[in-house]
Amino acid sequence: MKVTFTILISLLLLGCSEPKKDRSKTISLLIDEIDSLESIHKFGRKHITLVDSLYSIDSLNTFGLTRKINHEFNARNDSLVIRLFNQLFDSVKFSYCNLYYGLSLERSGLQDSANKHYRFLLENNADSILNGNLSRYEVLAILYGKDSALTAFKQLPESNDYWHLFTRNNLENYMGQGMNEFIWFPIENYVPLEYYALVPDSLFKTGKINGMHKLEKYFVERGVNIYNIGTDTKNQAYEFSSKPQYQEKISAINSLIITKTN
């Protein structure tokens, strides 16, 4: 893979002088190389370099453009995200980049523009904002308030499905901060609270809570959304974080030994 990467960079240095056939081959090689790295959970410098290389060769390539938007969003280059998304939107109306665009508008203080975009998505394809088919209710909360969103949400059949309960909790605890509240803590000065939960034998050895997914389900059923940080299997314990508005409910759970760590 190192040899391939070196060849790709060498081809890139040929830049504008390479024939159209060779340029297409370079683009194809870059896409294959980027794709091979995407099984890794966190994108590293190599992935960023390859995406930047692809964008520099073909700025309209949607494979590279969506990933370029992802990287620039993570780097908090919101003005560039907004510009790149408008470029993408000409050819791809509905992709996960709708989320990055809305959030970048929010972080830039352009909530009215973000709301205009959310309204467009709500009318056309709300599911493209976040994964899953419950995103429309979060969009409703942003545009019309959580009461309206909850009224619509309660029209759905009752369900014990994790994501159904997770969305319900999100709506019930919405504080009016926009889409930022529905993803993983992008708001500055909005620090998640971290916890260490020790699971007693009565729950761990019976299999009721012997894994992180089961712990997440245990909490979500009690009106609390949590996020995995780590596992301490030796001590039957788990580390997780949660939004500040869930602190009181977490404190009321006495079936686990929970310690706040930050």
C-alpha positions as CSV (number, residue, x, y, z in Angstrom):
1,M,0.0,0.0,0.0
2,K,2.9,2.3,0.7
3,V,4.3,1.8,-2.8
4,T,0.8,2.5,-4.3
5,F,0.6,5.7,-2.2
6,T,4.0,6.9,-3.5
7,I,3.0,6.2,-7.1
8,L,-0.3,8.1,-6.6
9,I,1.6,11.1,-5.2
10,S,4.1,10.9,-8.1
11,L,1.2,10.9,-10.6
12,L,-0.3,13.8,-8.8
13,L,2.9,15.8,-9.2
14,L,2.5,15.5,-13.0
15,G,-0.6,17.5,-12.4
16,C,-2.0,19.4,-15.4
17,S,0.6,18.0,-17.9
18,E,-0.8,14.4,-17.7
19,P,-3.0,13.2,-20.6
20,K,-6.7,12.8,-20.1
21,K,-6.4,9.0,-20.1
22,D,-3.7,9.1,-17.4
23,R,-5.7,11.6,-15.4
24,S,-8.7,9.3,-15.4
25,K,-6.4,6.4,-14.3
26,T,-5.0,8.6,-11.4
27,I,-8.5,9.5,-10.3
28,S,-9.5,5.8,-10.3
29,L,-6.4,4.8,-8.3
30,L,-7.1,7.5,-5.8
31,I,-10.7,6.4,-5.3
32,D,-9.6,2.8,-4.8
33,E,-6.9,3.8,-2.3
34,I,-9.3,6.1,-0.4
35,D,-11.9,3.3,-0.4
36,S,-9.4,0.8,1.0
37,L,-8.8,3.0,4.0
38,E,-12.4,3.5,5.0
39,S,-12.7,0.3,6.9
40,I,-10.6,2.1,9.5
41,H,-12.8,3.8,12.1
42,K,-10.9,7.1,12.3
43,F,-9.5,8.8,9.2
44,G,-5.8,9.5,9.4
45,R,-3.5,11.9,7.6
46,K,-3.1,9.5,4.7
47,H,-6.8,9.5,4.0
48,I,-6.9,13.3,4.2
49,T,-4.0,13.6,1.8
50,L,-5.5,11.3,-0.7
51,V,-8.9,13.1,-0.6
52,D,-7.1,16.5,-1.0
53,S,-5.2,15.0,-4.0
54,L,-8.4,13.7,-5.6
55,Y,-10.1,17.1,-5.1
56,S,-7.2,19.0,-6.6
57,I,-7.4,16.8,-9.7
58,D,-11.2,16.7,-10.0
59,S,-13.0,19.2,-7.8
60,L,-16.4,18.0,-9.2
61,N,-15.8,14.3,-8.4
62,T,-18.6,13.5,-5.9
63,F,-16.8,10.6,-4.3
64,G,-14.0,13.0,-3.3
65,L,-16.1,16.0,-2.7
66,T,-18.3,14.4,-0.1
67,R,-15.2,13.2,1.8
68,K,-13.5,16.6,1.5
69,I,-16.6,18.2,3.1
70,N,-16.4,15.6,5.9
71,H,-12.7,16.4,6.6
72,E,-13.2,20.2,6.5
73,F,-16.2,19.9,8.8
74,N,-14.1,18.0,11.3
75,A,-11.4,20.7,11.0
76,R,-14.1,23.3,11.7
77,N,-13.5,25.1,8.4
78,D,-17.2,26.0,8.2
79,S,-17.0,28.6,5.4
80,L,-15.2,26.1,3.2
81,V,-17.8,23.4,4.0
82,I,-20.6,25.8,3.0
83,R,-18.9,26.6,-0.3
84,L,-18.0,23.0,-1.1
85,F,-21.6,21.8,-0.2
86,N,-23.1,24.4,-2.6
87,Q,-20.7,22.9,-5.3
88,L,-21.9,19.4,-4.4
89,F,-25.6,20.3,-4.3
90,D,-25.6,21.1,-8.0
91,S,-25.3,17.4,-8.7
92,V,-26.2,15.6,-5.5
93,K,-29.2,17.0,-3.6
94,F,-29.5,14.4,-0.9
95,S,-26.5,13.0,1.0
96,Y,-25.1,12.9,4.5
97,C,-23.3,16.1,3.7
98,N,-26.7,17.9,4.3
99,L,-25.9,17.4,8.0
100,Y,-22.5,19.0,7.8
101,Y,-23.8,21.9,5.8
102,G,-26.6,22.6,8.3
103,L,-24.2,22.4,11.2
104,S,-21.6,24.6,9.6
105,L,-24.3,27.2,9.0
106,E,-25.3,27.0,12.6
107,R,-21.7,27.3,13.8
108,S,-21.3,30.3,11.6
109,G,-24.3,32.0,13.3
110,L,-26.5,31.5,10.2
111,Q,-29.4,29.7,11.9
112,D,-32.0,31.3,9.6
113,S,-30.1,29.9,6.6
114,A,-29.8,26.5,8.3
115,N,-33.5,26.5,9.0
116,K,-34.3,27.3,5.4
117,H,-32.2,24.3,4.3
118,Y,-33.8,22.0,6.9
119,R,-37.2,23.1,5.7
120,F,-36.3,22.2,2.1
121,L,-35.1,18.8,3.4
122,L,-38.2,18.3,5.5
123,E,-40.4,18.8,2.4
124,N,-38.3,16.7,0.1
125,N,-36.1,14.1,1.9
126,A,-35.6,14.6,5.7
127,D,-34.0,11.2,6.1
128,S,-30.9,12.5,4.3
129,I,-29.9,14.6,7.2
130,L,-29.1,11.8,9.6
131,N,-29.1,8.0,9.2
132,G,-32.4,6.4,9.8
133,N,-36.0,7.4,9.3
134,L,-36.5,9.4,12.5
135,S,-34.6,12.5,11.5
136,R,-37.7,14.3,10.4
137,Y,-38.9,14.6,14.0
138,E,-35.6,16.3,15.0
139,V,-36.0,18.7,12.1
140,L,-39.5,19.4,13.3
141,A,-38.2,20.2,16.8
142,I,-35.7,22.7,15.3
143,L,-38.2,24.4,13.1
144,Y,-41.4,24.3,15.1
145,G,-40.4,23.4,18.7
146,K,-40.2,20.2,20.6
147,D,-43.9,20.1,21.5
148,S,-44.9,20.0,17.8
149,A,-42.2,17.4,17.1
150,L,-43.4,15.2,20.0
151,T,-47.0,15.5,18.9
152,A,-46.0,14.2,15.5
153,F,-43.6,11.6,16.9
154,K,-46.4,10.1,19.2
155,Q,-48.4,9.3,16.1
156,L,-45.9,6.5,15.4
157,P,-46.8,3.1,16.8
158,E,-45.3,2.4,20.3
159,S,-41.9,0.7,20.1
160,N,-39.2,-0.5,22.3
161,D,-36.7,-0.2,19.5
162,Y,-33.5,1.4,20.6
163,W,-33.5,4.2,18.0
164,H,-37.2,4.9,18.6
165,L,-36.5,5.4,22.3
166,F,-33.3,7.4,21.6
167,T,-35.1,9.8,19.3
168,R,-37.9,10.2,21.9
169,N,-35.3,11.1,24.6
170,N,-33.6,13.6,22.3
171,L,-36.9,15.3,21.6
172,E,-38.0,15.4,25.2
173,N,-34.7,16.9,26.2
174,Y,-34.3,19.3,23.3
175,M,-33.1,22.8,24.5
176,G,-33.6,24.8,21.3
177,Q,-29.9,24.8,20.2
178,G,-30.5,23.5,16.7
179,M,-29.2,20.4,15.0
180,N,-26.1,20.6,17.2
181,E,-28.1,19.0,20.0
182,F,-28.8,15.9,17.9
183,I,-25.2,14.9,17.1
184,W,-22.1,14.3,19.2
185,F,-21.4,17.6,21.2
186,P,-20.1,20.0,18.5
187,I,-21.2,23.0,20.6
188,E,-18.3,24.9,22.1
189,N,-18.5,25.1,25.9
190,Y,-21.1,22.4,25.9
191,V,-19.0,19.7,27.6
192,P,-20.5,16.2,28.0
193,L,-20.4,14.7,31.5
194,E,-18.4,11.5,31.8
195,Y,-19.2,8.5,34.1
196,Y,-17.9,5.2,35.3
197,A,-20.6,2.6,35.9
198,L,-20.0,-0.5,37.9
199,V,-22.4,-3.3,37.1
200,P,-23.4,-5.6,40.1
201,D,-23.3,-9.4,39.7
202,S,-27.1,-9.6,39.7
203,L,-27.1,-7.8,36.4
204,F,-23.7,-8.7,34.9
205,K,-23.6,-12.5,35.5
206,T,-27.3,-12.9,34.5
207,G,-26.5,-11.3,31.2
208,K,-28.8,-8.4,31.6
209,I,-25.9,-5.9,31.4
210,N,-22.8,-7.6,30.2
211,G,-21.9,-5.4,27.3
212,M,-21.9,-1.8,26.2
213,H,-24.9,-2.2,23.9
214,K,-27.0,-3.6,26.7
215,L,-25.9,-0.8,29.0
216,E,-27.0,1.7,26.3
217,K,-30.4,0.0,26.0
218,Y,-30.7,-0.1,29.8
219,F,-30.2,3.7,30.0
220,V,-32.3,4.6,27.0
221,E,-35.3,2.7,28.4
222,R,-34.9,5.0,31.5
223,G,-35.0,8.1,29.4
224,V,-31.3,8.7,29.2
225,N,-29.1,8.7,26.1
226,I,-25.4,7.7,26.6
227,Y,-22.3,7.3,24.5
228,N,-19.6,4.7,24.8
229,I,-16.2,5.8,26.0
230,G,-14.6,2.5,27.2
231,T,-15.0,-0.9,28.8
232,D,-13.4,-2.2,32.0
233,T,-14.4,-5.8,31.6
234,K,-12.2,-7.0,34.5
235,N,-14.2,-4.9,37.0
236,Q,-17.6,-5.4,35.2
237,A,-17.6,-1.7,34.5
238,Y,-18.2,0.7,31.6
239,E,-17.2,4.3,30.9
240,F,-19.7,6.5,29.1
241,S,-20.7,10.1,28.6
242,S,-24.0,11.9,28.4
243,K,-25.5,15.3,27.9
244,P,-25.7,17.6,30.9
245,Q,-29.6,17.6,30.8
246,Y,-29.6,13.9,31.7
247,Q,-27.5,14.3,34.9
248,E,-30.5,14.2,37.3
249,K,-31.9,11.1,35.8
250,I,-28.5,9.4,35.9
251,S,-28.2,10.3,39.5
252,A,-31.6,8.6,40.2
253,I,-30.5,5.2,38.8
254,N,-29.4,3.2,41.9
255,S,-29.2,-0.3,40.3
256,L,-25.7,0.5,39.2
257,I,-22.8,2.1,41.0
258,I,-22.3,5.3,39.0
259,T,-19.5,7.8,39.5
260,K,-19.1,11.1,37.7
261,T,-15.5,11.4,36.5
262,N,-15.3,15.0,35.2
